[in-house]
Amino acid sequence: MKRILTTLALSLSIVSAFGQNFNNDFIKLGQKAPDLATKDPSGKMLRLSEINKGSYVMLDFWASWCGPCRHANPGLVRMSNEYSGKKFKNAKNGFRVISYSLDMNKEAWINAIKHDGLVWPYQMADLPTSQWGSAVTGSYGIQYIPQAFLIGPDGKIIGKYNTAEEGENDLKKYLAQ
């Protein structure tokens, strides 16, 4: 009975937390996005500033162990499918998605990428040794996930959201006519 009550209380707190509207006050709209450089699952080094050149980027922070993140991934997949081939104002390279995982376990990270259908090539993680020990948690003020940032082709933050899908209306503003 104690186990059931504990599980119920934990479930309610997770549902309650997911419904809350958190806000990242560390990152400001208009500021230059802190650069990220880390490896993808195959070991290839990726750098945000290179991926961002000439494109709008949705930078999504998530983890395989994060239920709300996994719940939000289908919306991110839909956005990637819908907008990746479209033309955008002042962005010769269009739109790209970068998924930055806070996972500590490489196998869990790779399995979640496959399971959730995160097919874009920009998967990043530094696989820290402690849950919030990733170098980017400090540079982006990440204290909760999911969390996402829309970055313009000039490298500046133009939107910040609790989930990437919340940024879709902002992204639409930059579509070429």
Secondary structure, DSSP 8 states (H G I E B T S, - for coil): -HHHHHHHHHHHHHHHHHHS-----SS-TTSB----EEE-TTS-EEEHHHHHTTSEEEEEEE-TT-HHHHHHHHHHHHHHHHHTTS-BTTBTT-EEEEEEE--S-HHHHHHHHHHHT--SS-EEE---SSTT--HHHHHTT--SSSEEEEE-TTSBEEEEESSGGGGHHHHHTTB--
